[in-house]
Amino acid sequence: MLKNVFLFLLAVFPTAGFANCDFQTAHFANDLQNASSVKSIAIEIPKSKKWAVNGIGLLLDREPNIQLKWKKKFEAILRVTYPFGNCSYLAEVRQSGDWLDHLRFLNGSLHQSLDVKLKNGNIANVVKFKLFLPETRLGNNETLATLLLRKLDFIAPKTFMVEVNVNGITAPYLFQEKESKELLESMKRREGPIFEGDETLLWSYGVFENFELEPVSGAKLVNRKWAQRGNSSAKMALNALNELQYHYVNFATLSAGSNNGLFINPNERLGKLGKFSEYHAITGAMGGFHALRPHNRKYYWNALADEFEPIYYDGNVSFEAFNPLIFFKDQPIELELFRRNIQHVNFENLKIQVQNMKHNNFIVEFASLAKLPLQLAHDFVLPKLAQMIINLDAWESLLAENLITDLKSENYGVARNNFIRDSQSFGVNQEFIELKYDFDSKLFSVTCIEPPGCVIPALDANQVGDLMANQRYVNERYVILPSA
């Protein structure tokens, strides 16, 4: 009886998420969840003139990176074509990306990377996603990297190539889902707090050069609404953020003057290896060091395992030959940090897992996502997997090297003081606070670290969620730091 009711509801309410489809979605429920079923996407932006003016303004802007003023949101109608029919969705789009490589002017037409949010429905269970110009992610290198990582049970976004028409202009794009509960659910993780490196100070902030303020940038919460569900969610997110900030503050001190500041393992103080050792090894073997820069990193707090997990994003993977001694030349601290971290990796097992990706099923799945004929997919994948195994050998050989025996050990209190001091020396207008939950009032009390003595009332879960995500309270910038 219940099964019949469920089938009836599927027929009445489409599995495409209440989208307007010209076919019986219940008959294609499995196909609609499969990213390879998407043949093409068309995006119509009704305010096309304003969209064009925004694009031209961005194109003519002389700034080296994309300013926030060009990332206005526009209402859109999005249509997806499947082999068995079409679905329409209401959506919101905006310019995506930091650098100007997310723009391409070709044959009189402007092509742009896009940030998309569906207001109704989903595409392959994805609601929020990006449509990248393929060259910004080295094309199907990104498709291969994300598929491989997902197979190895690392959290990585669904990624595939697709033809997209934006207001009459057609081009190939790389579809990639954003960090969200849908991503966690697709990787069989329970929804929980997601964090990322805070880029607020890194791009066109005041009079500062890009990345000049990286030494005083920490982490922030991504999924604000999850933390605002109640005090228990807010407390969990705050505890995890404090643990992550501890490592960002120590990183700023340890990597001072480093050009390759890459190493962060937020599980170290928790006494757990977690997945970061293997993640560092496998991401490095793909040449994806871009994903390891602190401001590019994303993290999931796994409450069931009581540890952080890495979320892969923006690796700029090259799959080229790699020698860690050359890559980290003149960076002995960074090299030693990686060496100590990867000593826990079972390299033989990891190489076997990569070798197993050479089987036909993996290549067929990649070909479907990459929109390549099977033979071309085969020729694309096999050399890259072979190079990964060689690169994993290079990581493993690093363990035998006699490198630094002692690392600079900085007391967190000292590191925190240095972090605050450096912020002040830059002249950055941000204040530093500690947050603690008060069980009696069921509110979060605020202690001002610098400047001391400021007066901020106790905050509720909703306010704390905003503060963790936006680093702002009453139009002032506040950075949450764990106690010394």
FIDO-777339 format. One record per residue (C-alpha): x negated, z, y negated. Coordinates in pm, whole numbers. Layout:
% FIDO-777339
> X, Z, Y
> X, Z, Y
...
END
This chain:
% FIDO-777339
> X, Z, Y
> 0, 0, 0
> -273, 100, -247
> -468, -213, -156
> -167, -430, -241
> -121, -253, -576
> -489, -309, -654
> -466, -680, -572
> -158, -709, -791
> -339, -545, -1083
> -633, -782, -1034
> -398, -1076, -1057
> -228, -945, -1370
> -534, -801, -1547
> -833, -1035, -1504
> -1158, -906, -1363
> -1331, -1084, -1650
> -1222, -783, -1853
> -888, -890, -2001
> -1041, -1217, -2125
> -828, -1528, -2169
> -912, -1739, -1865
> -756, -2064, -1747
> -777, -1966, -1378
> -666, -1682, -1152
> -956, -1441, -1198
> -858, -1239, -890
> -954, -1540, -678
> -1307, -1544, -823
> -1379, -1171, -860
> -1718, -1189, -688
> -1825, -1507, -868
> -1741, -1357, -1207
> -1984, -1072, -1141
> -2261, -1316, -1056
> -2477, -1424, -1352
> -2566, -1752, -1180
> -2199, -1856, -1204
> -2229, -1901, -1581
> -2275, -2272, -1652
> -2268, -2269, -2033
> -2160, -2066, -2336
> -2004, -2187, -2659
> -1992, -1967, -2969
> -1766, -2051, -3260
> -1822, -1855, -3581
> -1514, -1911, -3800
> -1699, -1818, -4120
> -1938, -2103, -4051
> -2030, -2159, -4417
> -2135, -1794, -4464
> -2321, -1807, -4133
> -2506, -2121, -4245
> -2590, -1967, -4586
> -2723, -1656, -4410
> -2940, -1874, -4186
> -3075, -2082, -4474
> -3153, -1767, -4672
> -3345, -1631, -4375
> -3529, -1959, -4332
> -3637, -1959, -4697
> -3733, -1589, -4702
> -4106, -1550, -4753
> -4130, -1217, -4573
> -4336, -1227, -4250
> -4059, -1071, -4044
> -3677, -1077, -4036
> -3527, -839, -4291
> -3221, -625, -4215
> -3024, -802, -4487
> -3018, -1116, -4271
> -2876, -931, -3970
> -2516, -922, -4091
> -2247, -919, -3825
> -2008, -1214, -3793
> -1683, -1239, -3601
> -1692, -1506, -3331
> -1503, -1663, -3045
> -1712, -1699, -2732
> -1621, -1933, -2447
> -1785, -1926, -2106
> -1771, -2221, -1869
> -1781, -2152, -1495
> -1770, -2405, -1210
> -1408, -2301, -1156
> -1280, -2275, -1515
> -1326, -2124, -1860
> -1281, -1783, -2026
> -1258, -1696, -2395
> -1365, -1369, -2557
> -1364, -1212, -2899
> -1718, -1127, -3003
> -1948, -1013, -3279
> -2279, -1191, -3341
> -2580, -1147, -3566
> -2937, -1266, -3604
> -3169, -1101, -3352
> -3542, -1039, -3342
> -3818, -900, -3559
> -4050, -1195, -3611
> -3980, -1545, -3743
> -4035, -1697, -3398
> -3667, -1611, -3346
> -3589, -1906, -3575
> -3649, -2271, -3497
> -3567, -2562, -3726
> -3551, -2875, -3514
> -3408, -3220, -3592
> -3222, -3087, -3893
> -3064, -2797, -3703
> -3137, -2426, -3717
> -3161, -2246, -3382
> -3158, -1865, -3387
> -3191, -1581, -3139
> -2862, -1390, -3137
> -2740, -1039, -3076
> -2392, -1050, -2916
> -2129, -787, -2847
> -1805, -875, -2668
> -1497, -704, -2807
> -1300, -775, -2493
> -1409, -854, -2142
> -1755, -902, -1998
> -1985, -1170, -1863
> -2122, -1075, -1521
> -2033, -713, -1611
> -2237, -739, -1931
> -2078, -650, -2266
> -2379, -637, -2500
> -2654, -896, -2471
> -2907, -1108, -2652
> -2943, -1484, -2652
> -3313, -1545, -2705
> -3483, -1868, -2796
> -3670, -1907, -2463
> -4016, -1933, -2620
> -3982, -1583, -2768
> -3992, -1443, -2414
> -4216, -1709, -2257
> -3916, -1875, -2096
> -3856, -1817, -1727
> -4151, -1580, -1705
> -3898, -1326, -1831
> -3639, -1435, -1574
> -3893, -1387, -1295
> -4018, -1052, -1428
> -3673, -896, -1460
> -3556, -1021, -1122
> -3869, -890, -953
> -3844, -550, -1121
> -3477, -517, -1025
> -3569, -594, -664
> -3829, -316, -684
> -3559, -77, -817
> -3693, -54, -1171
> -3426, -61, -1441
> -3445, -412, -1587
> -3179, -621, -1763
> -2996, -913, -1606
> -3167, -1222, -1741
> -3094, -1591, -1693
> -3123, -1929, -1865
> -2807, -2085, -2002
> -2707, -2371, -2230
> -2547, -2237, -2548
> -2360, -2421, -2821
> -2344, -2236, -3155
> -2111, -2402, -3406
> -2184, -2743, -3260
> -2559, -2699, -3206
> -2661, -2694, -2838
> -2986, -2559, -2696
> -3114, -2365, -2394
> -3118, -1988, -2439
> -3232, -1687, -2242
> -2941, -1451, -2180
> -3052, -1088, -2148
> -2832, -780, -2132
> -2905, -485, -2359
> -2966, -127, -2250
> -2623, 17, -2180
> -2409, 200, -1927
> -2336, -136, -1760
> -2708, -187, -1701
> -2742, 163, -1554
> -2438, 113, -1333
> -2568, -222, -1206
> -2886, -40, -1102
> -2681, 236, -934
> -2775, 497, -1193
> -2536, 751, -1338
> -2472, 707, -1709
> -2697, 929, -1919
> -2906, 937, -2236
> -3120, 633, -2319
> -3408, 650, -2564
> -3644, 406, -2731
> -3941, 404, -2964
> -3814, 437, -3320
> -3897, 120, -3517
> -3734, 233, -3842
> -4070, 289, -4012
> -4242, -13, -3861
> -4068, -310, -4021
> -4065, -361, -4399
> -4032, 9, -4470
> -4084, 69, -4841
> -4421, -54, -4963
> -4590, -16, -4624
> -4734, -294, -4411
> -4573, -365, -4075
> -4688, -105, -3818
> -4887, 92, -4076
> -4665, 392, -4003
> -4684, 374, -3624
> -4895, 697, -3614
> -4598, 889, -3757
> -4317, 720, -3559
> -4151, 891, -3266
> -3856, 824, -3037
> -3481, 816, -3089
> -3156, 815, -2893
> -2994, 478, -2821
> -2649, 560, -2683
> -2523, 793, -2954
> -2162, 794, -2831
> -2263, 929, -2491
> -2426, 1234, -2654
> -2117, 1288, -2868
> -1890, 1344, -2569
> -1940, 1718, -2596
> -2191, 1999, -2613
> -2321, 1952, -2258
> -2404, 1585, -2323
> -2556, 1666, -2662
> -2769, 1944, -2510
> -2894, 1718, -2231
> -2984, 1443, -2478
> -3156, 1689, -2713
> -3362, 1847, -2435
> -3472, 1504, -2314
> -3551, 1388, -2669
> -3762, 1697, -2731
> -3961, 1628, -2413
> -4012, 1265, -2514
> -4108, 1355, -2872
> -4372, 1592, -2735
> -4544, 1295, -2572
> -4507, 1069, -2876
> -4665, 1333, -3100
> -4954, 1385, -2857
> -4990, 1007, -2820
> -5029, 972, -3197
> -5323, 1213, -3192
> -5483, 1094, -2868
> -5462, 724, -2957
> -5571, 758, -3319
> -5774, 450, -3409
> -5688, 274, -3082
> -5587, -91, -3083
> -5439, -64, -2735
> -5224, 247, -2761
> -5017, 191, -2447
> -5016, 495, -2224
> -4716, 728, -2224
> -4582, 903, -1914
> -4308, 1143, -2024
> -4286, 1301, -1678
> -4635, 1454, -1690
> -4526, 1797, -1815
> -4237, 1798, -1570
> -4480, 1799, -1280
> -4335, 1479, -1136
> -4492, 1142, -1075
> -4161, 961, -1118
> -4173, 582, -1141
> -4414, 546, -1432
> -4735, 511, -1227
> -4599, 212, -1038
> -4433, 79, -1350
> -4764, 78, -1538
> -4936, -97, -1247
> -4670, -361, -1187
> -4606, -433, -1556
> -4979, -464, -1617
> -5012, -693, -1315
> -4756, -924, -1476
> -4948, -915, -1805
> -4658, -734, -1967
> -4853, -490, -2184
> -4628, -572, -2477
> -4359, -365, -2301
> -4593, -65, -2296
> -4640, -38, -2670
> -4470, 287, -2777
> -4227, 121, -3019
> -4118, -128, -2749
> -4057, 130, -2480
> -3715, 233, -2353
> -3639, 531, -2131
> -3351, 660, -1922
> -3313, 1032, -1857
> -3209, 1063, -1492
> -3033, 1400, -1486
> -2991, 1396, -1106
> -3366, 1354, -1052
> -3453, 1562, -1360
> -3699, 1302, -1487
> -3739, 996, -1707
> -3732, 641, -1578
> -3874, 338, -1761
> -3640, 61, -1871
> -3818, -272, -1886
> -3777, -474, -2204
> -3981, -720, -2411
> -4286, -750, -2189
> -4399, -1093, -2307
> -4521, -1134, -1950
> -4792, -1397, -1897
> -4875, -1364, -1523
> -5236, -1448, -1613
> -5561, -1318, -1464
> -5636, -964, -1576
> -5948, -746, -1576
> -5879, -390, -1698
> -6243, -330, -1792
> -6232, -629, -2027
> -5880, -567, -2153
> -5960, -207, -2247
> -6311, -283, -2373
> -6409, -29, -2638
> -6095, 173, -2553
> -6234, 431, -2306
> -5959, 687, -2360
> -5681, 440, -2289
> -5866, 307, -1985
> -5915, 655, -1843
> -5551, 749, -1902
> -5440, 448, -1700
> -5697, 510, -1428
> -5582, 868, -1379
> -5219, 766, -1381
> -5238, 480, -1128
> -5444, 682, -877
> -5109, 792, -735
> -4994, 435, -667
> -4978, 309, -309
> -5126, -30, -392
> -5107, -165, -38
> -4735, -97, -24
> -4684, -243, -372
> -4871, -562, -281
> -4663, -598, 34
> -4345, -569, -173
> -4467, -839, -413
> -4576, -1056, -119
> -4226, -1022, 28
> -4081, -1183, -286
> -4219, -1513, -160
> -3933, -1542, 87
> -3678, -1816, 40
> -3386, -1592, -59
> -3574, -1457, -361
> -3676, -1806, -473
> -3322, -1937, -430
> -3188, -1652, -644
> -3456, -1714, -907
> -3380, -2089, -909
> -3014, -2015, -972
> -3092, -1784, -1265
> -3368, -2005, -1406
> -3153, -2320, -1377
> -3431, -2496, -1187
> -3426, -2718, -878
> -3539, -2526, -571
> -3874, -2705, -539
> -3960, -2649, -906
> -3861, -2283, -870
> -4085, -2257, -563
> -4378, -2411, -752
> -4313, -2178, -1048
> -4289, -1852, -853
> -4559, -1866, -586
> -4869, -1895, -811
> -4742, -1614, -1033
> -4683, -1380, -741
> -5028, -1466, -604
> -5184, -1382, -940
> -4993, -1052, -949
> -5149, -950, -618
> -5495, -1037, -752
> -5421, -831, -1063
> -5304, -537, -851
> -5639, -559, -670
> -5806, -535, -1012
> -5606, -220, -1093
> -5696, -71, -755
> -6066, -145, -803
> -6049, 50, -1128
> -6000, 368, -926
> -6356, 339, -794
> -6507, 316, -1142
> -6701, 614, -1275
> -6546, 640, -1619
> -6483, 927, -1860
> -6472, 1266, -1690
> -6330, 1456, -1986
> -6041, 1358, -2209
> -5975, 1499, -2550
> -5724, 1777, -2494
> -5518, 1853, -2804
> -5304, 2161, -2835
> -4948, 2045, -2905
> -4918, 2275, -3205
> -5229, 2115, -3356
> -5102, 1766, -3269
> -4767, 1845, -3431
> -4935, 1969, -3747
> -5146, 1652, -3755
> -4833, 1440, -3709
> -4663, 1610, -4004
> -4980, 1602, -4215
> -5028, 1230, -4153
> -4666, 1162, -4250
> -4718, 1346, -4576
> -5048, 1171, -4647
> -4872, 836, -4609
> -4608, 958, -4851
> -4323, 895, -4607
> -4001, 1057, -4717
> -3905, 1234, -4395
> -3854, 1600, -4311
> -3916, 1773, -3979
> -3678, 2007, -3802
> -3616, 2189, -3474
> -3272, 2199, -3315
> -3148, 2466, -3075
> -2810, 2523, -2918
> -2643, 2854, -3001
> -2421, 2970, -2714
> -2226, 3212, -2933
> -2122, 2966, -3204
> -2135, 2664, -2969
> -2315, 2479, -3246
> -2671, 2354, -3292
> -2881, 2560, -3533
> -3143, 2389, -3751
> -3487, 2528, -3831
> -3685, 2347, -4097
> -4051, 2296, -4005
> -4161, 2103, -4312
> -4070, 2162, -4583
> -3983, 2518, -4477
> -3678, 2696, -4607
> -3444, 2400, -4637
> -3079, 2486, -4584
> -2890, 2279, -4326
> -2572, 2419, -4172
> -2524, 2440, -3797
> -2426, 2104, -3648
> -2169, 2004, -3388
> -2224, 1757, -3102
> -2098, 1465, -3308
> -2343, 1536, -3590
> -2631, 1595, -3350
> -2562, 1263, -3177
> -2582, 1085, -3512
> -2901, 1270, -3603
> -3077, 1187, -3275
> -2981, 821, -3304
> -3022, 755, -3676
> -3275, 1024, -3778
> -3056, 1086, -4080
> -2838, 1367, -4214
> -2656, 1340, -4549
> -2861, 1034, -4649
> -3195, 1204, -4583
> -3435, 1121, -4301
> -3498, 1408, -4057
> -3720, 1390, -3749
> -3650, 1629, -3462
> -3963, 1783, -3308
> -3993, 2032, -3020
> -4118, 2379, -3105
> -4492, 2441, -3105
END
